[in-house]
Amino acid sequence: QPDGTFTARADCNTVTGSYSPPDPSGDSGDLTLVPGPATIVACGEGSYGDLYVTGLASVTGFTVDGEALVLSLPDSGRLQYR
């Protein structure tokens, strides 16, 4: 959202949070996500919801590659969205 907040779906739960810098313009740059309140629904066995939220909290940057948003993680991992 333009107000510096985000909402993400983490398996069967929804998490909200904030991001900085407040205006990450351009095709790439530094980015920090701070997950905040989340729903607390027991997801099924094998859910990666908690691991996904941990990944969001570890984001260090972003790149826009065509129509994909790629979030960079400190261990060279990536979260990619289309």
Secondary structure per residue as TSV (DSSP state, phi and psi in degrees):
chain	resnum	aa	ss	phi	psi
A	1	Q	-	360.0	150.3
A	2	P	T	-63.6	-16.9
A	3	D	T	-86.0	7.8
A	4	G	S	88.1	14.8
A	5	T	E	-116.5	160.9
A	6	F	E	-141.1	160.7
A	7	T	E	-130.0	133.3
A	8	A	E	-132.8	148.6
A	9	R	E	-95.9	120.1
A	10	A	E	-115.0	83.8
A	11	D	T	61.2	-114.4
A	12	C	T	-94.0	7.2
A	13	N	E	-118.2	162.0
A	14	T	E	-119.6	134.2
A	15	V	E	-122.2	139.9
A	16	T	E	-113.9	163.0
A	17	G	E	-175.7	-165.7
A	18	S	E	-129.5	164.1
A	19	Y	E	-136.1	156.9
A	20	S	E	-147.0	148.9
A	21	P	S	-67.7	159.2
A	22	P	S	-65.8	-18.1
A	23	D	-	-135.4	74.1
A	24	P	-	-76.0	85.5
A	25	S	-	-92.0	164.0
A	26	G	S	94.6	-172.2
A	27	D	S	-95.1	-7.9
A	28	S	E	-165.2	165.1
A	29	G	E	159.0	-177.8
A	30	D	E	-71.6	148.2
A	31	L	-	-155.9	134.9
A	32	T	E	-124.4	129.1
A	33	L	E	-109.4	135.2
A	34	V	E	-121.2	96.4
A	35	P	E	-61.9	142.9
A	36	G	E	-122.3	-133.0
A	37	P	E	-59.3	144.7
A	38	A	E	-139.2	153.5
A	39	T	-	-69.4	156.9
A	40	I	-	-122.8	82.2
A	41	V	-	-111.9	135.7
A	42	A	-	-73.3	110.6
A	43	C	-	-81.2	162.1
A	44	G	-	-66.4	165.2
A	45	E	T	-58.0	139.5
A	46	G	T	87.7	6.1
A	47	S	-	-68.2	141.1
A	48	Y	-	-105.7	15.8
A	49	G	H	-56.4	-47.9
A	50	D	H	-65.8	-40.3
A	51	L	H	-64.0	-38.5
A	52	Y	H	-62.1	-44.3
A	53	V	H	-64.4	-38.4
A	54	T	H	-60.7	-41.0
A	55	G	H	-61.8	-43.1
A	56	L	H	-59.7	-40.5
A	57	A	H	-69.4	-15.6
A	58	S	T	-97.7	-2.8
A	59	V	-	-58.0	136.3
A	60	T	-	-117.4	-17.2
A	61	G	E	-169.0	177.8
A	62	F	E	-143.3	157.1
A	63	T	E	-141.2	139.2
A	64	V	E	-102.2	117.3
A	65	D	E	-118.1	96.1
A	66	G	T	66.6	-117.3
A	67	E	T	-102.1	10.6
A	68	A	E	-105.2	140.1
A	69	L	E	-101.5	124.4
A	70	V	E	-115.7	122.1
A	71	L	E	-99.7	129.2
A	72	S	E	-89.6	140.8
A	73	L	-	-112.9	155.4
A	74	P	T	-64.1	-21.5
A	75	D	T	-94.1	21.8
A	76	S	S	73.6	6.4
A	77	G	-	-74.6	167.9
A	78	R	E	-143.2	146.1
A	79	L	E	-112.2	121.8
A	80	Q	E	-117.9	134.9
A	81	Y	E	-126.3	138.8
A	82	R	-	-118.9	360.0
